[in-house]
Amino acid sequence: MRKLLICLILLVSACGAARPASLVDHDELIVAIRSDVPLISFKGADGSYDGFNIDVAEDLISRLGKRIRWLEIKAGDQLTVLTDGRADLVFAHMSVTPERKKVIDFAGPYHVDFQDIAVRPADKGVIRDVRDLEGRKICWVRGTNIAQRIVDERRVKAIVVPAPDYNVCLEMIKDGRIDAISTNSQILAGLLTKPGVDLHLVGATFNEQRTSIGVRKGDVEGCEELNRAITEMYQDGTANMLLDKWFGKSGIDLSVVAVPQFEGCS
């Protein structure tokens, strides 16, 4: 009986010490990405994925000694693919928000950027700053928080027009249904490279965008390993090289490239 009690105590102790499942436990990681953002993550002519996010993901995952299996998602799927277990990581140019941190955790950020505004060339004289969006129609891609940051944080009473993706935003600004597109400056730089797009980038840098990697809630070990890999990526010059590769000719200021201040793995 005494031996049985000791065994039970040891078993309970072992169960209590067990850590949550982590991405470090897998040889292959399911990495969720989008395929509709030029320069960031898109499909090439041969059907393969390419872009800044793709290169960053491949670099970081290789530093972890893992393989990648891509999972293509829409903007609104960023959180659910993690909470329902369909993905191990999300590389969807996703910024950190308090609401998102309630359901997932974040590694990084792997890049810090700012919000900007794109307008029709005819409007570049009247829309020069976020305040000029007052009373004007702006695009809101479902699943993103950019439009809300303008209305709620900046308290600019813009008229928010929903869209499923940025391609629809481009259609709407072309035919006059909206007046401006505002999002991360890297995303805007990519949109301006699309054939047939004739837009002016305002250059109004506001609302810091901490572009991070979504991980499952509680995966502290995986988060810490990714942060280590991000630090190495900056220290050995890879981050600078990738930023220059994709945005060196975009007009985005790349004069200072340093390891971002991490969110911390809770």
Secondary structure, 3 states (H helix, E strand, C coil): CHHHHHHHHHHHHHHHHCCCCCHHHCCEEEEEECCEECCCEEECCCCCEECHHHHHHHHHHHHCCCEEEEEECCHHHCCHHHHCCCCCEEEEEEECCHHHHCCEEEEEEEEEEEEEEEECHHHCCCCCCHHHHCCCEEEEECCCCHHHHHHHHCCCCCEEEEECCHHHHHHHHHCCCCCEEEEEHHHHHHHCCCCCCCCEECCCCEEEEEEEEEEECCCHHHHHHHHHHHHHHHHCCHHHHHHHHHHCCCCCCCCCCCCCCCCCCC
